[in-house]
Amino acid sequence: MKWILPIALLCLVTLATGCKKDDESDAVPDEDLSAFGQNNGWTTTLNDEVQFSMASAPGNFFRSYKPNGGIYRFGRSTDDGASWTSWVLPHSNSEMLFVDALLGLSRASNIARRTQDGGHTWNELPLDPGRMRAVPGTNRMFGFLYNSTYFTEDLGATWADAGSSGPGNVVFDMHFVNSDTGYAALYGGTLRRSTDGGLNWVTLLDLGGHFKKVVHRNGLDGVALHKPNDGVVNLLHTTDSWNTYSTTSVGSAIGETEFLWEDANGTLYAGSGLFLHRSTDNGTTWSVDLRAPIGNSVGGITRSGDELWVWCSTGFAHKTVPL
């Protein structure tokens, strides 16, 4: 299967319109690979492998994969993906977070692991803290899983239940802008903020329904996905840390996105099924930036330096986007 970059496809995501799913009758067929990767600047790589996840740290990209019919492997690139070194591992890494070139954490099958040597060896942690978010410039991290929120003060070596001092129990997403300011999106429609690195949290919005995603460009400017009780998902945008905000209704392609990511240049990316969507106007309009092979879904996006990388289960793609 091939990555498909639609040649003349523009999909503005509004309340009334959304992107086609891969099971609809007019799905885009396979085409000549030479036509792909040109329109939106992506270079695609397809191989006989299963990709589990990718991550980045300054000057480094990492990936967990398994050759079809083979065994689990871990790869690392220190030249923006031009070349990779890899080695055998006894397990996959379905989600990864690297703090630097050596220290990283991962999750797979409800087991969390930690490495201190760039992914060569991994030690199992006594508990799975869930999806992990680092507080930049500190040793603190948060993890959220089901009805629990955890924190660590030693870069993931040990974890404890955050309890009432944390952002809340049913956290759907978190994002820390710097060592002080972070935001948490919660079930129940609450959006919370910390200004001391996650030690204390205050409620900014309480709208009912639930907040699904939150990302911030800086301490003031950010966006969040909110699903009210009537089921119509809205994208909220603020420029003053949620004292005021605008609201844009979005279709299911953005409203049910697997991830919402804001680049340092202010561009928003959302992964939903086959599609990677992009917005340059704070989520008011969206276009399809990349399409995964039929039967796949976009797994995630990461950056190091001027390089963006996106992966799905059968390959990955990258393009240069200078900051």
Buried (B, 14 or more C-beta within 10 A) or exposed (E): BBBBBBEEBEBBBBBEEBBBEBEEEEEBEEEEEEEBBEBBBBBBBBEEBBBBBBBBBEEBBBBBBBEEEEEBBBBBBBEBBEEBEBEEBEBBBBBBBBBEBBBBBBBBEEBBBBBBEBBEEBEEBEBBBBBBBBBBEBEBBBBBBEEBBBBBBEBBBEBEBBEEEBBBBBBBBBBBBBBBBBBBBBBBBBBBBBBEBBEEBEBBBEBEBBBBBBBBBBBBBBBBBBBEEEEBBBBBBBBEBBEEBBEBBBBBBBBBBEBBBBBEEEBBBBBBBBBBBBBBEBBBBBBBBBBBBBEBBBBBBBBBBEBBBBBBBBBBBBBEBEE
